[in-house]
Amino acid sequence: MKRSHFIRLSASATAAIVFSRLTSIAANTIQLINMPDSINAKSGAEQFQLSLSNGIYTYADIEVKLIQRKDALAVYISSPTRQLNAITLHWKYSFSPASLILGDQLERSYGDLCWQSYNSPVNHPWYILLNDGEQTACFGVKTGCSSLCSWTIHKEGIALTLDVSSGGVGVQLGQRLLHAADIVTMQSNSTETAFAAAQRFCKRMCPHPRLPKQPVYGINDWYFAYGNNSSALIKEITALMTGLATDSKNRPFSVIDAGWATYSPLLPDDGGFMEDFSKPNAKFKDMATLADDIKKLGMRPGLWTRPLCARHDEKASLLLPSIPGRDDPRQPILDPTIPENIDRVTFNISTYKKWGYQLVKHDYSTYDILAQWGIQMKNNLTTPGWRFYNNTKTTAEVMNELYSAIRKAAGDMYIIGCNTVSHLSAGIFELNRIGDDTSGKEWERTRKMGVNTLGFRIPQHNTFYATDADCIGLTNDIPWTKNKQWMQLVAESGTPLFISPDPKALGREQQSFIKDCFAKAATVQPIGEPLDWMTNNQPAKWKLNGRQVDFDWG
């Protein structure tokens, strides 16, 4: 739909006008986004605008076709001979900066999510919400897509970029037709808060989430052991904590974090990068026996892994190339487009199942593939110029196939994705670590990362997956008055509760409070709602179980 002039939006009802001008009613009464005013493409260093003819946008042999489905606008891309890095769809609008805007992050958040006024173009991965104080307009893409998507609002309008790169170069699609994304939109109704609209829109984006059968909670050793763990320590904290969990129908998990696998001889004390995740080191010896011991103590065994670590003497042909952030020769990374490497990943995951583990937390895959944390992906998702062994698939497709292989090998084990791409994890994993690390050493880090990520990603809870806002690092380095509040919020929010309990910090008061929080975390509860999230990026006022609770994050 081509418009000859801009629409100037007033300071009131901004979201409603944006929505009504950008969308149209489909036959089934669901509103779909209109056809864009223009589409640009990027191929290597070259950028160009596509021409519209007979409903297809083209440049040379690049074609973009948009098809209106029942509930989405599907984007299909072909490029038989040219490498393709990105496609950007533009809708023309000029509006006053009256609305507040909320976006998401590509993988986990870094304490930086918030409702913000329009001031300059910012990329918002996956979806964007506009609220004018009365209504909320929502624009996004369905989960599980084959491109890495982001929205930008600027003075000229709204743009959606579909990154279809393959590593640091354009994808080579050949004769393949790529179903890149499905665009969805929604407007809040007259009685919906922005929070309720966000929840409902997440359901629109992910119609088929894979969720745990019961609420997930338990313990994890990382935030007091930090990799200095052992079989004896795991059994000690499991024995200390199991009596605090009183629900006999939903037992807690005892998750063994980094430090259990075979060390690399080049990194003999590094629990984060280990050589062989199918074999334990001397501190653990027998992982199957340990799983049985955890069960006998009354908890369910869980295990951490880093799927793309390679051996120190790995064949170079199996590795991803060296780029900044992935250039330490002591930390080689497997190329996930090589079938032999996927076989190794699935062998490890299936081995954990044979050992008797009921939950697996897999970590680092986004960083290992792109060599950047999400917070670093401002201008480029990765360093330009490098490629996978097989660059006929987009980075999103490579990640989708890795996740699917892990899912298949896991069977009925629960999977927690950590440092996984949020929109691609939804519908595949039961749980997702939605924010950067909290801490057992610095309260400021927990306040920044934990409170922020729970406040702004909790609409994804039980709509994408169960949202894991990370652990309560229960140590003597963190004031109990702060950890007590953080534990209460997570326990009463309806989201997974994991505690990292240093035995030296477990006094009577702490044990009594943990017992109460475990009882709450074991049962289904109303999802917590941050009441001041539109004005506070670390929400302190929450609706929990029908009552308002005020926190002092200090």
C-alpha positions as CSV (number, residue, x, y, z in Angstrom):
1,M,0.0,0.0,0.0
2,K,1.7,3.2,-1.2
3,R,1.0,6.4,0.7
4,S,1.7,9.8,-0.9
5,H,2.2,11.7,2.4
6,F,3.2,11.2,6.0
7,I,0.8,10.9,8.8
8,R,1.6,13.3,11.6
9,L,0.6,11.7,14.9
10,S,-0.7,13.8,17.7
11,A,0.6,13.6,21.2
12,S,-2.5,11.7,22.3
13,A,-3.6,8.3,21.0
14,T,-0.3,7.8,19.3
15,A,-0.2,4.1,19.6
16,A,-3.7,3.7,18.3
17,I,-3.1,5.9,15.2
18,V,0.2,4.1,14.4
19,F,-1.5,0.8,14.6
20,S,-4.5,1.8,12.5
21,R,-2.4,3.4,9.8
22,L,0.1,0.5,9.6
23,T,-2.4,-2.4,9.7
24,S,-5.5,-3.6,8.0
25,I,-8.3,-6.1,8.9
26,A,-7.9,-9.6,7.5
27,A,-10.8,-11.8,6.7
28,N,-10.6,-13.5,10.1
29,T,-10.8,-10.1,11.9
30,I,-7.1,-10.3,12.9
31,Q,-5.2,-7.2,11.9
32,L,-2.2,-7.7,9.7
33,I,0.6,-5.2,8.9
34,N,0.2,-3.5,5.6
35,M,2.6,-4.0,2.7
36,P,5.8,-1.9,3.2
37,D,6.5,1.3,1.4
38,S,9.9,0.0,0.3
39,I,12.3,-2.9,0.8
40,N,16.1,-2.6,0.8
41,A,18.6,-5.5,0.5
42,K,22.2,-5.8,1.5
43,S,24.6,-8.1,-0.4
44,G,28.2,-7.9,0.9
45,A,29.1,-4.2,0.9
46,E,26.4,-3.3,-1.7
47,Q,23.0,-2.0,-0.6
48,F,20.1,-1.3,-3.0
49,Q,16.3,-0.8,-3.1
50,L,14.1,-3.4,-4.6
51,S,11.4,-2.6,-7.2
52,L,7.8,-3.7,-6.8
53,S,6.2,-5.5,-9.8
54,N,3.2,-7.9,-9.8
55,G,3.4,-8.2,-6.0
56,I,7.1,-9.2,-5.9
57,Y,10.0,-7.0,-4.8
58,T,13.0,-7.6,-7.0
59,Y,16.6,-6.5,-7.7
60,A,18.5,-8.5,-10.3
61,D,17.6,-12.1,-9.3
62,I,16.9,-11.3,-5.7
63,E,13.2,-11.6,-4.9
64,V,11.1,-10.9,-1.8
65,K,7.6,-12.1,-1.7
66,L,5.1,-11.1,1.0
67,I,2.1,-13.4,1.6
68,Q,-0.8,-12.6,3.9
69,R,-1.6,-15.6,6.0
70,K,-4.5,-16.0,8.5
71,D,-2.6,-14.3,11.3
72,A,0.7,-13.1,9.9
73,L,2.5,-11.5,6.9
74,A,5.0,-14.2,5.7
75,V,8.3,-13.1,4.2
76,Y,9.9,-15.3,1.6
77,I,13.3,-14.6,0.0
78,S,15.2,-16.0,-2.9
79,S,18.7,-15.1,-4.2
80,P,20.0,-17.8,-6.5
81,T,23.4,-16.2,-7.3
82,R,24.1,-13.3,-4.9
83,Q,25.2,-13.6,-1.3
84,L,22.5,-12.0,0.9
85,N,23.1,-10.3,4.3
86,A,19.9,-8.6,5.1
87,I,16.5,-7.5,3.9
88,T,14.9,-4.3,5.5
89,L,11.2,-3.5,5.2
90,H,10.2,0.2,5.6
91,W,6.8,1.7,6.5
92,K,6.6,5.5,6.2
93,Y,5.3,7.5,9.2
94,S,6.3,10.6,11.0
95,F,5.2,10.9,14.6
96,S,5.7,13.0,17.7
97,P,7.9,11.4,20.4
98,A,4.9,11.1,22.8
99,S,4.9,7.3,22.9
100,L,6.9,5.1,25.2
101,I,8.7,2.3,23.5
102,L,9.7,-1.2,24.8
103,G,11.8,-3.7,22.8
104,D,13.5,-7.0,23.6
105,Q,17.1,-8.3,23.3
106,L,18.5,-10.8,20.8
107,E,19.5,-13.4,23.5
108,R,19.6,-12.5,27.2
109,S,19.2,-9.0,28.6
110,Y,21.9,-7.1,30.3
111,G,20.1,-4.9,32.8
112,D,19.3,-2.4,30.0
113,L,15.6,-3.1,29.2
114,C,13.2,-0.2,29.8
115,W,10.3,1.8,28.4
116,Q,11.9,4.8,26.7
117,S,10.8,7.8,24.8
118,Y,11.8,8.1,21.2
119,N,15.0,10.1,20.8
120,S,17.2,8.3,18.2
121,P,17.0,5.1,16.1
122,V,17.7,2.1,18.2
123,N,17.5,-1.5,17.1
124,H,15.0,-3.6,19.1
125,P,15.3,-7.3,18.4
126,W,12.2,-9.4,17.8
127,Y,9.4,-7.1,18.8
128,I,8.5,-3.6,19.8
129,L,5.7,-2.2,21.9
130,L,4.4,1.5,21.7
131,N,2.3,2.8,24.5
132,D,0.7,6.3,24.6
133,G,-0.7,6.0,28.1
134,E,-4.0,4.5,26.9
135,Q,-3.2,1.8,24.4
136,T,-0.4,-0.4,23.3
137,A,0.5,-1.2,19.7
138,C,2.6,-4.3,19.2
139,F,4.8,-5.3,16.2
140,G,6.9,-8.4,16.1
141,V,7.8,-11.7,14.4
142,K,6.8,-15.2,15.3
143,T,9.3,-17.3,17.2
144,G,11.4,-20.0,15.5
145,C,12.1,-17.9,12.3
146,S,15.0,-18.3,9.9
147,S,16.4,-14.8,10.3
148,L,17.6,-12.6,13.2
149,C,15.1,-9.8,13.3
150,S,15.1,-6.3,14.7
151,W,12.8,-3.3,14.6
152,T,13.7,0.4,14.4
153,I,11.6,3.4,14.9
154,H,12.9,6.7,13.5
155,K,11.6,10.0,12.3
156,E,10.5,8.6,8.9
157,G,8.7,5.6,10.2
158,I,9.2,2.0,11.3
159,A,11.6,-0.6,9.8
160,L,12.1,-4.3,10.2
161,T,15.5,-5.8,9.4
162,L,15.8,-9.5,8.7
163,D,19.4,-10.5,9.1
164,V,20.0,-13.5,6.9
165,S,23.8,-13.6,7.1
166,S,25.6,-16.8,7.5
167,G,28.2,-16.1,10.1
168,G,30.0,-12.9,9.0
169,V,29.1,-13.1,5.3
170,G,25.9,-13.2,3.3
171,V,24.1,-16.5,3.0
172,Q,24.3,-18.4,-0.3
173,L,20.8,-19.6,-0.8
174,G,21.3,-21.1,-4.2
175,Q,17.9,-22.4,-5.6
176,R,16.4,-22.4,-2.1
177,L,13.4,-20.3,-1.1
178,L,13.9,-19.0,2.4
179,H,10.8,-18.5,4.7
180,A,12.6,-15.8,6.6
181,A,9.9,-14.6,9.1
182,D,6.2,-14.2,9.9
183,I,5.3,-10.6,10.9
184,V,2.5,-10.3,13.5
185,T,0.8,-7.3,15.0
186,M,-1.7,-6.6,17.8
187,Q,-3.3,-3.7,19.6
188,S,-4.4,-3.7,23.2
189,N,-8.1,-3.5,24.0
190,S,-9.7,-0.7,26.0
191,T,-9.3,-2.6,29.3
192,E,-5.8,-4.0,28.9
193,T,-2.7,-2.7,30.7
194,A,0.6,-2.6,28.7
195,F,1.7,-5.6,30.7
196,A,-1.4,-7.7,29.8
197,A,-1.0,-6.6,26.2
198,A,2.7,-7.7,26.2
199,Q,1.7,-11.1,27.6
200,R,-1.0,-11.6,25.0
201,F,1.3,-10.5,22.2
202,C,3.9,-13.0,23.3
203,K,1.3,-15.7,22.9
204,R,0.6,-14.4,19.4
205,M,4.3,-14.7,18.6
206,C,4.7,-18.2,20.1
207,P,1.5,-20.1,19.6
208,H,3.1,-23.4,20.7
209,P,5.5,-23.1,23.7
210,R,7.1,-26.1,25.3
211,L,6.6,-25.8,29.0
212,P,7.6,-27.8,32.1
213,K,4.9,-30.1,33.4
214,Q,5.3,-28.5,36.9
215,P,7.0,-25.4,38.2
216,V,10.8,-25.8,38.3
217,Y,12.9,-24.8,41.3
218,G,15.9,-26.0,43.3
219,I,19.6,-25.3,43.8
220,N,22.7,-24.6,41.7
221,D,26.3,-24.4,43.0
222,W,27.7,-21.8,40.7
223,Y,27.2,-18.5,42.7
224,F,29.2,-19.7,45.7
225,A,31.5,-22.4,44.2
226,Y,32.2,-20.6,40.9
227,G,33.6,-23.8,39.3
228,N,35.4,-25.0,42.4
229,N,33.0,-27.8,43.0
230,S,33.1,-31.6,43.5
231,S,30.9,-34.6,44.0
232,A,31.3,-34.3,47.7
233,L,30.2,-30.6,47.7
234,I,27.2,-31.3,45.5
235,K,26.0,-34.1,47.9
236,E,26.7,-31.8,50.9
237,I,24.5,-28.9,49.7
238,T,21.8,-31.3,48.3
239,A,21.6,-32.9,51.8
240,L,21.5,-29.5,53.5
241,M,18.7,-28.2,51.2
242,T,16.5,-31.2,50.5
243,G,14.8,-31.0,53.9
244,L,13.7,-27.4,53.2
245,A,11.6,-28.6,50.2
246,T,8.3,-30.0,51.6
247,D,6.4,-30.6,48.5
248,S,6.4,-34.4,47.9
249,K,4.7,-34.2,44.5
250,N,7.1,-31.7,42.9
251,R,10.7,-32.3,44.1
252,P,13.4,-29.6,43.5
253,F,16.4,-29.9,41.2
254,S,20.0,-30.0,42.3
255,V,21.9,-28.6,39.3
256,I,25.6,-29.3,39.0
257,D,27.1,-26.3,37.3
258,A,30.5,-25.7,35.5
259,G,33.5,-27.6,36.8
260,W,32.5,-31.2,36.6
261,A,33.8,-32.2,33.1
262,T,37.3,-33.2,31.9
263,Y,39.7,-30.2,31.9
264,S,41.7,-29.1,29.0
265,P,45.5,-29.5,29.6
266,L,45.8,-25.9,28.3
267,L,43.3,-24.6,30.9
268,P,43.7,-27.0,33.9
269,D,41.6,-24.8,36.3
270,D,39.0,-23.4,33.9
271,G,35.5,-24.8,34.7
272,G,33.9,-22.6,32.0
273,F,35.9,-24.1,29.1
274,M,36.4,-27.8,29.4
275,E,37.7,-30.4,27.0
276,D,35.3,-33.3,27.1
277,F,31.7,-32.9,28.3
278,S,31.1,-36.6,28.1
279,K,33.5,-37.5,30.8
280,P,33.9,-36.2,34.4
281,N,37.1,-35.1,36.0
282,A,38.8,-36.6,39.1
283,K,36.7,-34.5,41.5
284,F,33.5,-36.2,40.2
285,K,34.6,-39.6,38.9
286,D,31.2,-41.2,38.3
287,M,28.3,-38.9,37.2
288,A,25.7,-41.7,37.0
289,T,26.4,-42.6,40.7
290,L,26.2,-38.9,41.6
291,A,22.8,-38.6,39.8
292,D,21.6,-41.7,41.8
293,D,22.9,-40.1,45.1
294,I,21.0,-36.9,44.4
295,K,17.8,-38.8,43.8
296,K,18.3,-40.8,47.0
297,L,18.7,-37.5,48.9
298,G,15.4,-36.3,47.6
299,M,16.2,-34.0,44.7
300,R,16.2,-34.4,40.9
301,P,19.7,-34.2,39.2
302,G,20.5,-31.5,36.7
303,L,23.7,-30.8,34.8
304,W,25.4,-27.8,33.1
305,T,27.2,-28.2,29.7
306,R,28.9,-26.1,27.0
307,P,28.1,-27.8,23.8
308,L,30.5,-26.3,21.3
309,C,33.8,-26.6,23.2
310,A,36.4,-28.5,21.2
311,R,39.4,-30.5,22.3
312,H,42.8,-28.7,22.6
313,D,44.2,-30.9,19.8
314,E,41.0,-30.8,17.6
315,K,41.4,-31.0,13.9
316,A,41.4,-27.5,12.5
317,S,38.8,-28.6,9.8
318,L,36.2,-29.0,12.5
319,L,36.6,-25.6,14.1
320,L,35.1,-22.1,13.5
321,P,37.6,-19.6,12.3
322,S,39.5,-17.3,14.6
323,I,38.0,-13.8,15.0
324,P,38.1,-11.2,17.7
325,G,36.5,-12.7,20.8
326,R,37.1,-16.2,19.4
327,D,40.9,-16.0,19.0
328,D,42.2,-17.7,22.1
329,P,44.0,-20.8,20.7
330,R,43.3,-22.5,24.1
331,Q,39.6,-22.3,23.5
332,P,38.8,-23.8,20.1
333,I,35.1,-23.8,19.1
334,L,33.3,-26.5,17.0
335,D,31.6,-25.4,13.8
336,P,27.9,-26.3,14.2
337,T,27.3,-26.7,10.5
338,I,29.6,-29.8,10.4
339,P,27.5,-33.0,10.9
340,E,30.3,-34.7,12.9
341,N,30.2,-31.9,15.4
342,I,26.4,-32.1,15.8
343,D,26.9,-35.8,16.4
344,R,29.3,-35.0,19.3
345,V,26.8,-32.6,20.8
346,T,23.9,-35.0,20.6
347,F,26.2,-37.8,22.0
348,N,26.9,-35.7,25.1
349,I,23.3,-34.8,25.7
350,S,22.1,-38.4,25.3
351,T,24.9,-39.5,27.7
352,Y,23.5,-37.2,30.4
353,K,20.1,-38.9,29.9
354,K,21.7,-42.3,30.3
355,W,23.5,-41.2,33.4
356,G,20.0,-40.4,34.9
357,Y,20.0,-36.6,34.7
358,Q,16.5,-35.0,34.4
359,L,17.5,-31.4,33.4
360,V,20.4,-30.0,31.3
361,K,21.5,-26.4,31.2
362,H,23.4,-25.7,28.0
363,D,25.4,-22.5,27.8
364,Y,27.6,-20.1,25.7
365,S,26.4,-21.2,22.3
366,T,25.5,-17.7,21.0
367,Y,28.8,-16.3,22.2
368,D,30.7,-19.3,20.8
369,I,29.1,-18.9,17.4
370,L,29.1,-15.1,17.1
371,A,32.0,-14.2,19.4
372,Q,30.0,-11.4,21.0
373,W,27.7,-11.0,23.9
374,G,24.3,-9.5,23.1
375,I,25.2,-6.2,24.7
376,Q,28.0,-5.9,22.2
377,M,25.8,-6.4,19.2
378,K,25.0,-2.8,18.5
379,N,26.2,-2.4,14.9
380,N,27.1,-5.9,13.9
381,L,26.0,-9.2,15.3
382,T,29.5,-10.6,14.7
383,T,32.8,-9.6,13.1
384,P,32.3,-9.3,9.3
385,G,34.1,-11.5,6.9
386,W,34.1,-15.0,8.3
387,R,31.9,-17.9,7.3
388,F,30.7,-21.3,8.5
389,Y,31.9,-24.5,6.8
390,N,28.4,-24.6,5.2
391,N,27.2,-21.1,4.5
392,T,24.1,-22.1,2.6
393,K,22.1,-21.6,5.8
394,T,21.5,-18.4,7.7
395,T,22.9,-18.0,11.2
396,A,19.4,-18.3,12.6
397,E,18.9,-21.6,10.7
398,V,22.3,-22.9,12.1
399,M,21.1,-22.1,15.6
400,N,17.7,-23.6,15.0
401,E,19.3,-26.9,13.9
402,L,21.7,-26.9,16.9
403,Y,18.8,-26.4,19.3
404,S,16.7,-29.0,17.6
405,A,19.5,-31.6,17.8
406,I,19.9,-30.9,21.5
407,R,16.1,-31.1,22.0
408,K,15.9,-34.5,20.2
409,A,18.8,-36.0,22.1
410,A,17.4,-34.8,25.4
411,G,14.2,-36.7,25.1
412,D,12.0,-36.0,28.2
413,M,14.8,-34.2,30.0
414,Y,14.1,-30.5,30.7
415,I,16.4,-28.1,28.9
416,I,17.4,-24.7,30.1
417,G,18.9,-22.5,27.3
418,C,21.5,-20.1,28.7
419,N,23.1,-17.6,26.3
420,T,20.7,-18.9,23.7
421,V,18.8,-16.7,21.3
422,S,15.4,-16.0,23.0
423,H,13.1,-16.1,20.0
424,L,14.7,-19.3,18.6
425,S,14.6,-21.0,22.0
426,A,10.9,-20.5,22.4
427,G,8.9,-23.6,21.6
428,I,12.1,-25.8,21.8
429,F,13.3,-25.5,25.4
430,E,11.2,-25.7,28.5
431,L,13.2,-23.0,30.3
432,N,15.4,-20.1,29.2
433,R,17.9,-18.0,31.2
434,I,16.6,-14.6,30.3
435,G,19.3,-12.3,31.7
436,D,23.0,-12.0,32.2
437,D,24.6,-13.4,35.4
438,T,23.5,-12.4,38.8
439,S,26.1,-12.7,41.5
440,G,27.1,-14.3,44.8
441,K,29.7,-11.5,45.3
442,E,28.1,-8.2,44.3
443,W,24.6,-7.1,45.1
444,E,24.7,-4.3,42.5
445,R,25.1,-6.9,39.8
446,T,22.1,-9.0,41.0
447,R,20.0,-5.8,41.3
448,K,21.0,-4.7,37.8
449,M,20.8,-8.0,36.0
450,G,18.2,-10.0,38.0
451,V,15.6,-7.4,38.8
452,N,15.7,-5.7,35.4
453,T,15.4,-8.9,33.4
454,L,12.6,-10.3,35.5
455,G,10.7,-7.1,35.3
456,F,10.8,-6.7,31.5
457,R,10.9,-10.3,30.3
458,I,8.3,-11.8,32.6
459,P,5.6,-11.4,29.9
460,Q,7.5,-14.2,28.2
461,H,6.9,-16.5,31.1
462,N,4.8,-19.5,30.1
463,T,4.2,-17.8,26.8
464,F,7.7,-18.5,25.3
465,Y,9.1,-20.8,28.0
466,A,9.5,-20.7,31.8
467,T,11.6,-17.6,32.3
468,D,14.7,-18.2,34.6
469,A,15.9,-14.8,35.9
470,D,19.0,-16.6,37.4
471,C,20.0,-17.6,40.9
472,I,19.9,-16.1,44.3
473,G,23.6,-16.1,45.2
474,L,23.1,-16.8,48.9
475,T,26.5,-16.0,50.4
476,N,27.9,-13.8,53.2
477,D,29.1,-11.3,50.6
478,I,25.6,-10.2,49.8
479,P,23.5,-8.6,52.5
480,W,20.7,-10.9,53.6
481,T,18.2,-8.0,53.6
482,K,18.7,-7.7,49.8
483,N,18.9,-11.4,49.0
484,K,15.8,-12.0,51.0
485,Q,13.8,-9.6,48.9
486,W,15.2,-11.0,45.6
487,M,14.3,-14.5,46.8
488,Q,10.8,-13.5,47.7
489,L,10.2,-11.8,44.4
490,V,11.4,-14.8,42.3
491,A,9.5,-17.3,44.6
492,E,6.2,-15.4,44.4
493,S,6.5,-14.3,40.8
494,G,5.6,-17.8,39.5
495,T,8.9,-18.1,37.7
496,P,11.6,-20.8,38.3
497,L,13.5,-20.3,41.6
498,F,17.1,-21.4,41.9
499,I,19.3,-20.8,44.9
500,S,23.1,-21.0,45.1
501,P,23.4,-21.7,48.9
502,D,26.9,-21.3,50.5
503,P,26.6,-23.6,53.5
504,K,28.4,-20.9,55.6
505,A,25.5,-18.5,54.9
506,L,22.7,-20.9,55.9
507,G,21.6,-19.8,59.3
508,R,18.2,-20.5,60.9
509,E,16.5,-17.5,59.5
510,Q,17.8,-18.3,56.0
511,Q,16.7,-21.9,56.2
512,S,13.2,-20.9,57.4
513,F,12.7,-18.4,54.7
514,I,14.0,-20.8,52.0
515,K,11.5,-23.4,53.2
516,D,8.7,-21.0,52.7
517,C,10.0,-19.9,49.3
518,F,10.5,-23.5,48.1
519,A,6.9,-24.2,49.1
520,K,5.6,-21.3,47.0
521,A,8.0,-22.1,44.1
522,A,6.8,-25.7,43.9
523,T,3.2,-24.7,43.1
524,V,1.6,-22.9,40.2
525,Q,1.1,-19.2,41.1
526,P,-0.2,-16.1,39.3
527,I,2.5,-14.5,37.2
528,G,4.0,-11.5,39.0
529,E,3.3,-8.1,37.4
530,P,5.7,-5.1,37.7
531,L,3.5,-2.2,38.5
532,D,6.1,0.6,38.0
533,W,7.9,-0.9,35.0
534,M,7.0,2.0,32.8
535,T,8.9,4.5,35.0
536,N,11.5,2.3,36.8
537,N,14.0,0.1,35.0
538,Q,14.4,-1.9,38.2
539,P,10.7,-2.3,39.2
540,A,10.1,-2.0,42.9
541,K,6.3,-2.3,43.1
542,W,4.9,-5.7,42.2
543,K,1.6,-7.4,42.1
544,L,2.2,-10.8,43.6
545,N,-0.6,-13.2,44.4
546,G,-3.2,-10.4,44.2
547,R,-1.4,-8.0,46.5
548,Q,1.0,-5.1,46.0
549,V,4.5,-5.7,47.4
550,D,7.0,-2.9,47.6
551,F,10.8,-3.8,47.5
552,D,13.8,-1.7,48.4
553,W,16.5,-2.6,46.0
554,G,18.8,0.1,47.4
